[in-house]
Amino acid sequence: MPDGTSLTVGQIAGRCGLSSPGSLSSAFLAHVGVRPSAYRNISSTGGQSGVCPGPTPPS
C-alpha cells in the first residue's frame, strides 16, 4: 500500500484486480502482518514501531 495515498482500500483493491476491499485487506495482512488501516496509522506517525518489520534477509 503506498504511503500517503488518499485512495481507499476499495480503490486500491480494484486497481490490483481484487474483487473487494476485504480481499486486499486479507492479502495485505498475510504478507505484511498488519491490516492496511494499521499500516497507514504506523506510516503516518513516521515509524514502524516494530509492528511492521521488513522482509527477513536470506541467510
All heavy atoms as a GROMACS GRO file, in nm:
protein
  399
    1MET      N    1   0.086  -0.116   0.000
    1MET     CA    2   0.000   0.000   0.000
    1MET      C    3   0.091   0.123   0.000
    1MET      O    4   0.176   0.136   0.085
    1MET     CB    5  -0.088  -0.002   0.123
    1MET     CG    6  -0.164   0.126   0.143
    1MET     SD    7  -0.289   0.112   0.269
    1MET     CE    8  -0.409   0.018   0.181
    2PRO      N    9   0.069   0.212  -0.094
    2PRO     CA   10   0.153   0.330  -0.098
    2PRO      C   11   0.133   0.420   0.024
    2PRO      O   12   0.022   0.439   0.070
    2PRO     CB   13   0.106   0.403  -0.224
    2PRO     CG   14   0.023   0.307  -0.299
    2PRO     CD   15  -0.025   0.205  -0.202
    3ASP      N   16   0.245   0.468   0.077
    3ASP     CA   17   0.237   0.564   0.187
    3ASP      C   18   0.180   0.694   0.135
    3ASP      O   19   0.211   0.738   0.026
    3ASP     CB   20   0.376   0.593   0.245
    3ASP     CG   21   0.435   0.474   0.317
    3ASP    OD1   22   0.358   0.382   0.353
    3ASP    OD2   23   0.556   0.473   0.338
    4GLY      N   24   0.096   0.758   0.214
    4GLY     CA   25   0.046   0.890   0.181
    4GLY      C   26  -0.060   0.895   0.074
    4GLY      O   27  -0.092   1.003   0.025
    5THR      N   28  -0.117   0.784   0.034
    5THR     CA   29  -0.220   0.788  -0.070
    5THR      C   30  -0.353   0.829  -0.010
    5THR      O   31  -0.380   0.804   0.106
    5THR     CB   32  -0.233   0.652  -0.140
    5THR    OG1   33  -0.327   0.665  -0.246
    5THR    CG2   34  -0.283   0.544  -0.045
    6SER      N   35  -0.434   0.892  -0.093
    6SER     CA   36  -0.569   0.926  -0.050
    6SER      C   37  -0.670   0.825  -0.102
    6SER      O   38  -0.790   0.839  -0.080
    6SER     CB   39  -0.605   1.067  -0.097
    6SER     OG   40  -0.602   1.073  -0.238
    7LEU      N   41  -0.622   0.722  -0.172
    7LEU     CA   42  -0.711   0.618  -0.223
    7LEU      C   43  -0.766   0.534  -0.108
    7LEU      O   44  -0.697   0.509  -0.010
    7LEU     CB   45  -0.637   0.526  -0.320
    7LEU     CG   46  -0.583   0.589  -0.448
    7LEU    CD1   47  -0.500   0.488  -0.525
    7LEU    CD2   48  -0.696   0.641  -0.533
    8THR      N   49  -0.888   0.488  -0.125
    8THR     CA   50  -0.945   0.398  -0.026
    8THR      C   51  -0.891   0.257  -0.050
    8THR      O   52  -0.838   0.227  -0.159
    8THR     CB   53  -1.099   0.394  -0.036
    8THR    OG1   54  -1.134   0.335  -0.162
    8THR    CG2   55  -1.159   0.534  -0.024
    9VAL      N   56  -0.909   0.170   0.047
    9VAL     CA   57  -0.868   0.031   0.030
    9VAL      C   58  -0.946  -0.031  -0.086
    9VAL      O   59  -0.890  -0.108  -0.165
    9VAL     CB   60  -0.888  -0.048   0.161
    9VAL    CG1   61  -0.862  -0.196   0.140
    9VAL    CG2   62  -0.797   0.006   0.270
   10GLY      N   63  -1.072   0.005  -0.100
   10GLY     CA   64  -1.153  -0.045  -0.211
   10GLY      C   65  -1.098  -0.003  -0.346
   10GLY      O   66  -1.095  -0.082  -0.441
   11GLN      N   67  -1.054   0.121  -0.357
   11GLN     CA   68  -0.997   0.170  -0.483
   11GLN      C   69  -0.866   0.098  -0.515
   11GLN      O   70  -0.840   0.062  -0.629
   11GLN     CB   71  -0.975   0.322  -0.476
   11GLN     CG   72  -1.104   0.400  -0.475
   11GLN     CD   73  -1.082   0.547  -0.441
   11GLN    OE1   74  -1.000   0.582  -0.357
   11GLN    NE2   75  -1.160   0.633  -0.506
   12ILE      N   76  -0.784   0.079  -0.414
   12ILE     CA   77  -0.657   0.008  -0.434
   12ILE      C   78  -0.685  -0.137  -0.474
   12ILE      O   79  -0.621  -0.191  -0.564
   12ILE     CB   80  -0.569   0.017  -0.309
   12ILE    CG1   81  -0.528   0.163  -0.285
   12ILE    CG2   82  -0.444  -0.072  -0.324
   12ILE    CD1   83  -0.464   0.188  -0.151
   13ALA      N   84  -0.782  -0.199  -0.408
   13ALA     CA   85  -0.819  -0.338  -0.442
   13ALA      C   86  -0.859  -0.347  -0.589
   13ALA      O   87  -0.815  -0.438  -0.661
   13ALA     CB   88  -0.932  -0.386  -0.352
   14GLY      N   89  -0.942  -0.255  -0.635
   14GLY     CA   90  -0.985  -0.255  -0.774
   14GLY      C   91  -0.869  -0.240  -0.870
   14GLY      O   92  -0.862  -0.309  -0.973
   15ARG      N   93  -0.774  -0.153  -0.838
   15ARG     CA   94  -0.658  -0.132  -0.924
   15ARG      C   95  -0.568  -0.255  -0.927
   15ARG      O   96  -0.492  -0.274  -1.021
   15ARG     CB   97  -0.578  -0.011  -0.876
   15ARG     CG   98  -0.649   0.118  -0.903
   15ARG     CD   99  -0.569   0.236  -0.857
   15ARG     NE  100  -0.641   0.358  -0.885
   15ARG     CZ  101  -0.584   0.477  -0.896
   15ARG    NH1  102  -0.454   0.491  -0.880
   15ARG    NH2  103  -0.658   0.583  -0.921
   16CYS      N  104  -0.575  -0.336  -0.822
   16CYS     CA  105  -0.495  -0.459  -0.815
   16CYS      C  106  -0.568  -0.578  -0.873
   16CYS      O  107  -0.516  -0.690  -0.871
   16CYS     CB  108  -0.457  -0.488  -0.670
   16CYS     SG  109  -0.347  -0.367  -0.597
   17GLY      N  110  -0.691  -0.557  -0.919
   17GLY     CA  111  -0.768  -0.665  -0.978
   17GLY      C  112  -0.838  -0.754  -0.877
   17GLY      O  113  -0.881  -0.864  -0.911
   18LEU      N  114  -0.849  -0.708  -0.754
   18LEU     CA  115  -0.917  -0.786  -0.650
   18LEU      C  116  -1.064  -0.749  -0.646
   18LEU      O  117  -1.103  -0.637  -0.680
   18LEU     CB  118  -0.851  -0.762  -0.514
   18LEU     CG  119  -0.704  -0.803  -0.507
   18LEU    CD1  120  -0.641  -0.753  -0.378
   18LEU    CD2  121  -0.691  -0.954  -0.518
   19SER      N  122  -1.146  -0.842  -0.601
   19SER     CA  123  -1.290  -0.824  -0.608
   19SER      C  124  -1.349  -0.739  -0.496
   19SER      O  125  -1.461  -0.690  -0.509
   19SER     CB  126  -1.359  -0.960  -0.609
   19SER     OG  127  -1.326  -1.032  -0.491
   20SER      N  128  -1.274  -0.722  -0.386
   20SER     CA  129  -1.331  -0.647  -0.273
   20SER      C  130  -1.222  -0.591  -0.184
   20SER      O  131  -1.109  -0.639  -0.184
   20SER     CB  132  -1.421  -0.739  -0.191
   20SER     OG  133  -1.342  -0.833  -0.121
   21PRO      N  134  -1.257  -0.490  -0.104
   21PRO     CA  135  -1.161  -0.437  -0.007
   21PRO      C  136  -1.117  -0.546   0.093
   21PRO      O  137  -1.002  -0.549   0.135
   21PRO     CB  138  -1.238  -0.327   0.066
   21PRO     CG  139  -1.348  -0.288  -0.027
   21PRO     CD  140  -1.382  -0.412  -0.105
   22GLY      N  141  -1.209  -0.636   0.126
   22GLY     CA  142  -1.175  -0.743   0.219
   22GLY      C  143  -1.068  -0.836   0.165
   22GLY      O  144  -0.981  -0.884   0.240
   23SER      N  145  -1.071  -0.859   0.034
   23SER     CA  146  -0.969  -0.943  -0.029
   23SER      C  147  -0.831  -0.878  -0.016
   23SER      O  148  -0.734  -0.945   0.016
   23SER     CB  149  -1.000  -0.963  -0.178
   23SER     OG  150  -1.120  -1.032  -0.194
   24LEU      N  151  -0.826  -0.747  -0.041
   24LEU     CA  152  -0.698  -0.677  -0.028
   24LEU      C  153  -0.653  -0.676   0.117
   24LEU      O  154  -0.536  -0.701   0.147
   24LEU     CB  155  -0.710  -0.534  -0.079
   24LEU     CG  156  -0.583  -0.449  -0.059
   24LEU    CD1  157  -0.466  -0.505  -0.139
   24LEU    CD2  158  -0.607  -0.305  -0.096
   25SER      N  159  -0.744  -0.650   0.207
   25SER     CA  160  -0.710  -0.645   0.349
   25SER      C  161  -0.654  -0.778   0.397
   25SER      O  162  -0.552  -0.782   0.467
   25SER     CB  163  -0.833  -0.605   0.431
   25SER     OG  164  -0.799  -0.588   0.566
   26SER      N  165  -0.716  -0.888   0.356
   26SER     CA  166  -0.668  -1.021   0.395
   26SER      C  167  -0.530  -1.051   0.337
   26SER      O  168  -0.442  -1.103   0.406
   26SER     CB  169  -0.767  -1.128   0.350
   26SER     OG  170  -0.888  -1.113   0.418
   27ALA      N  171  -0.511  -1.018   0.209
   27ALA     CA  172  -0.382  -1.041   0.145
   27ALA      C  173  -0.273  -0.954   0.208
   27ALA      O  174  -0.162  -1.000   0.233
   27ALA     CB  175  -0.392  -1.013  -0.005
   28PHE      N  176  -0.306  -0.829   0.236
   28PHE     CA  177  -0.211  -0.736   0.297
   28PHE      C  178  -0.171  -0.788   0.436
   28PHE      O  179  -0.052  -0.790   0.470
   28PHE     CB  180  -0.275  -0.598   0.306
   28PHE     CG  181  -0.177  -0.487   0.335
   28PHE    CD1  182  -0.115  -0.419   0.231
   28PHE    CD2  183  -0.147  -0.450   0.465
   28PHE    CE1  184  -0.025  -0.316   0.258
   28PHE    CE2  185  -0.058  -0.347   0.492
   28PHE     CZ  186   0.003  -0.281   0.387
   29LEU      N  187  -0.268  -0.832   0.514
   29LEU     CA  188  -0.242  -0.886   0.646
   29LEU      C  189  -0.150  -1.007   0.638
   29LEU      O  190  -0.055  -1.020   0.716
   29LEU     CB  191  -0.373  -0.922   0.717
   29LEU     CG  192  -0.361  -0.988   0.854
   29LEU    CD1  193  -0.292  -0.895   0.954
   29LEU    CD2  194  -0.500  -1.026   0.905
   30ALA      N  195  -0.175  -1.095   0.543
   30ALA     CA  196  -0.094  -1.216   0.528
   30ALA      C  197   0.051  -1.184   0.491
   30ALA      O  198   0.144  -1.250   0.538
   30ALA     CB  199  -0.155  -1.308   0.423
   31HIS      N  200   0.072  -1.081   0.410
   31HIS     CA  201   0.206  -1.050   0.361
   31HIS      C  202   0.282  -0.951   0.447
   31HIS      O  203   0.404  -0.958   0.457
   31HIS     CB  204   0.200  -1.000   0.217
   31HIS     CG  205   0.166  -1.108   0.120
   31HIS    ND1  206   0.258  -1.201   0.076
   31HIS    CD2  207   0.049  -1.140   0.061
   31HIS    CE1  208   0.199  -1.285  -0.006
   31HIS    NE2  209   0.071  -1.250  -0.017
   32VAL      N  210   0.212  -0.858   0.508
   32VAL     CA  211   0.277  -0.751   0.583
   32VAL      C  212   0.268  -0.773   0.734
   32VAL      O  213   0.355  -0.732   0.809
   32VAL     CB  214   0.219  -0.613   0.543
   32VAL    CG1  215   0.284  -0.499   0.619
   32VAL    CG2  216   0.234  -0.590   0.393
   33GLY      N  217   0.161  -0.838   0.777
   33GLY     CA  218   0.147  -0.868   0.919
   33GLY      C  219   0.054  -0.775   0.994
   33GLY      O  220   0.031  -0.795   1.113
   34VAL      N  221   0.003  -0.674   0.928
   34VAL     CA  222  -0.095  -0.582   0.987
   34VAL      C  223  -0.198  -0.548   0.880
   34VAL      O  224  -0.173  -0.563   0.761
   34VAL     CB  225  -0.032  -0.452   1.042
   34VAL    CG1  226   0.062  -0.479   1.156
   34VAL    CG2  227   0.039  -0.374   0.933
   35ARG      N  228  -0.314  -0.502   0.922
   35ARG     CA  229  -0.418  -0.460   0.827
   35ARG      C  230  -0.377  -0.326   0.764
   35ARG      O  231  -0.300  -0.250   0.821
   35ARG     CB  232  -0.551  -0.446   0.898
   35ARG     CG  233  -0.598  -0.578   0.953
   35ARG     CD  234  -0.747  -0.595   0.933
   35ARG     NE  235  -0.788  -0.727   0.977
   35ARG     CZ  236  -0.804  -0.831   0.893
   35ARG    NH1  237  -0.782  -0.816   0.766
   35ARG    NH2  238  -0.841  -0.948   0.940
   36PRO      N  239  -0.430  -0.296   0.644
   36PRO     CA  240  -0.394  -0.170   0.578
   36PRO      C  241  -0.417  -0.046   0.664
   36PRO      O  242  -0.335   0.047   0.663
   36PRO     CB  243  -0.484  -0.168   0.454
   36PRO     CG  244  -0.511  -0.312   0.425
   36PRO     CD  245  -0.518  -0.378   0.561
   37SER      N  246  -0.526  -0.043   0.741
   37SER     CA  247  -0.554   0.074   0.824
   37SER      C  248  -0.446   0.091   0.932
   37SER      O  249  -0.402   0.203   0.960
   37SER     CB  250  -0.691   0.064   0.888
   37SER     OG  251  -0.702  -0.056   0.964
   38ALA      N  252  -0.401  -0.019   0.990
   38ALA     CA  253  -0.295  -0.011   1.090
   38ALA      C  254  -0.164   0.034   1.026
   38ALA      O  255  -0.090   0.114   1.082
   38ALA     CB  256  -0.276  -0.146   1.159
   39TYR      N  257  -0.137  -0.015   0.906
   39TYR     CA  258  -0.016   0.026   0.834
   39TYR      C  259  -0.017   0.176   0.806
   39TYR      O  260   0.083   0.244   0.823
   39TYR     CB  261  -0.004  -0.052   0.702
   39TYR     CG  262   0.121  -0.019   0.626
   39TYR    CD1  263   0.242  -0.081   0.657
   39TYR    CD2  264   0.119   0.074   0.523
   39TYR    CE1  265   0.357  -0.050   0.586
   39TYR    CE2  266   0.233   0.105   0.452
   39TYR     CZ  267   0.352   0.042   0.484
   39TYR     OH  268   0.466   0.074   0.414
   40ARG      N  269  -0.133   0.226   0.764
   40ARG     CA  270  -0.143   0.371   0.740
   40ARG      C  271  -0.119   0.449   0.868
   40ARG      O  272  -0.053   0.552   0.866
   40ARG     CB  273  -0.280   0.406   0.682
   40ARG     CG  274  -0.290   0.378   0.537
   40ARG     CD  275  -0.417   0.435   0.480
   40ARG     NE  276  -0.419   0.413   0.336
   40ARG     CZ  277  -0.520   0.442   0.259
   40ARG    NH1  278  -0.630   0.494   0.310
   40ARG    NH2  279  -0.515   0.421   0.130
   41ASN      N  280  -0.173   0.402   0.979
   41ASN     CA  281  -0.152   0.471   1.106
   41ASN      C  282  -0.005   0.470   1.146
   41ASN      O  283   0.048   0.570   1.191
   41ASN     CB  284  -0.237   0.408   1.217
   41ASN     CG  285  -0.384   0.433   1.199
   41ASN    OD1  286  -0.425   0.530   1.134
   41ASN    ND2  287  -0.466   0.347   1.255
   42ILE      N  288   0.060   0.356   1.127
   42ILE     CA  289   0.202   0.346   1.159
   42ILE      C  290   0.282   0.438   1.068
   42ILE      O  291   0.369   0.512   1.114
   42ILE     CB  292   0.250   0.200   1.142
   42ILE    CG1  293   0.185   0.111   1.247
   42ILE    CG2  294   0.402   0.191   1.152
   42ILE    CD1  295   0.196  -0.038   1.216
   43SER      N  296   0.252   0.436   0.938
   43SER     CA  297   0.324   0.519   0.841
   43SER      C  298   0.304   0.667   0.867
   43SER      O  299   0.396   0.746   0.853
   43SER     CB  300   0.279   0.485   0.699
   43SER     OG  301   0.314   0.354   0.666
   44SER      N  302   0.183   0.705   0.906
   44SER     CA  303   0.154   0.847   0.925
   44SER      C  304   0.220   0.902   1.051
   44SER      O  305   0.238   1.022   1.063
   44SER     CB  306   0.003   0.871   0.930
   44SER     OG  307  -0.052   0.817   1.049
   45THR      N  308   0.261   0.814   1.143
   45THR     CA  309   0.328   0.861   1.263
   45THR      C  310   0.480   0.862   1.246
   45THR      O  311   0.551   0.895   1.338
   45THR     CB  312   0.292   0.776   1.386
   45THR    OG1  313   0.329   0.641   1.362
   45THR    CG2  314   0.143   0.784   1.417
   46GLY      N  315   0.527   0.823   1.127
   46GLY     CA  316   0.668   0.834   1.096
   46GLY      C  317   0.754   0.716   1.140
   46GLY      O  318   0.875   0.724   1.138
   47GLY      N  319   0.695   0.606   1.177
   47GLY     CA  320   0.776   0.492   1.216
   47GLY      C  321   0.700   0.364   1.213
   47GLY      O  322   0.579   0.362   1.201
   48GLN      N  323   0.775   0.256   1.223
   48GLN     CA  324   0.712   0.126   1.217
   48GLN      C  325   0.687   0.070   1.356
   48GLN      O  326   0.610  -0.022   1.371
   48GLN     CB  327   0.797   0.029   1.138
   48GLN     CG  328   0.804   0.066   0.991
   48GLN     CD  329   0.883  -0.036   0.912
   48GLN    OE1  330   0.950  -0.122   0.968
   48GLN    NE2  331   0.877  -0.027   0.782
   49SER      N  332   0.750   0.120   1.456
   49SER     CA  333   0.730   0.077   1.594
   49SER      C  334   0.744  -0.073   1.612
   49SER      O  335   0.687  -0.132   1.700
   49SER     CB  336   0.591   0.119   1.644
   49SER     OG  337   0.574   0.256   1.631
   50GLY      N  338   0.820  -0.138   1.523
   50GLY     CA  339   0.842  -0.281   1.534
   50GLY      C  340   0.722  -0.366   1.499
   50GLY      O  341   0.728  -0.487   1.504
   51VAL      N  342   0.611  -0.304   1.463
   51VAL     CA  343   0.490  -0.380   1.433
   51VAL      C  344   0.494  -0.433   1.291
   51VAL      O  345   0.441  -0.539   1.262
   51VAL     CB  346   0.366  -0.290   1.451
   51VAL    CG1  347   0.240  -0.362   1.410
   51VAL    CG2  348   0.357  -0.244   1.594
   52CYS      N  349   0.558  -0.364   1.203
   52CYS     CA  350   0.556  -0.399   1.061
   52CYS      C  351   0.699  -0.412   1.009
   52CYS      O  352   0.747  -0.329   0.935
   52CYS     CB  353   0.481  -0.290   0.986
   52CYS     SG  354   0.450  -0.327   0.814
   53PRO      N  355   0.770  -0.516   1.052
   53PRO     CA  356   0.909  -0.530   1.008
   53PRO      C  357   0.919  -0.560   0.860
   53PRO      O  358   0.826  -0.616   0.801
   53PRO     CB  359   0.960  -0.647   1.092
   53PRO     CG  360   0.839  -0.725   1.124
   53PRO     CD  361   0.726  -0.626   1.134
   54GLY      N  362   1.031  -0.527   0.803
   54GLY     CA  363   1.055  -0.558   0.663
   54GLY      C  364   1.084  -0.705   0.645
   54GLY      O  365   1.088  -0.781   0.742
   55PRO      N  366   1.108  -0.747   0.523
   55PRO     CA  367   1.135  -0.887   0.497
   55PRO      C  368   1.265  -0.931   0.562
   55PRO      O  369   1.358  -0.853   0.579
   55PRO     CB  370   1.144  -0.896   0.345
   55PRO     CG  371   1.155  -0.758   0.295
   55PRO     CD  372   1.108  -0.666   0.403
   56THR      N  373   1.271  -1.057   0.600
   56THR     CA  374   1.392  -1.111   0.660
   56THR      C  375   1.491  -1.142   0.549
   56THR      O  376   1.457  -1.210   0.453
   56THR     CB  377   1.359  -1.242   0.736
   56THR    OG1  378   1.256  -1.214   0.830
   56THR    CG2  379   1.481  -1.298   0.805
   57PRO      N  380   1.615  -1.089   0.561
   57PRO     CA  381   1.713  -1.117   0.457
   57PRO      C  382   1.751  -1.264   0.455
   57PRO      O  383   1.749  -1.331   0.558
   57PRO     CB  384   1.834  -1.030   0.496
   57PRO     CG  385   1.805  -0.974   0.630
   57PRO     CD  386   1.664  -1.005   0.666
   58PRO      N  387   1.785  -1.316   0.337
   58PRO     CA  388   1.825  -1.456   0.329
   58PRO      C  389   1.954  -1.481   0.407
   58PRO      O  390   2.039  -1.394   0.419
   58PRO     CB  391   1.847  -1.481   0.180
   58PRO     CG  392   1.838  -1.350   0.112
   58PRO     CD  393   1.788  -1.249   0.211
   59SER      N  394   1.970  -1.601   0.461
   59SER     CA  395   2.092  -1.632   0.538
   59SER      C  396   2.201  -1.683   0.448
   59SER      O  397   2.184  -1.742   0.352
   59SER     CB  398   2.069  -1.736   0.644
   59SER     OG  399   1.940  -1.756   0.679
   0.00000   0.00000   0.00000
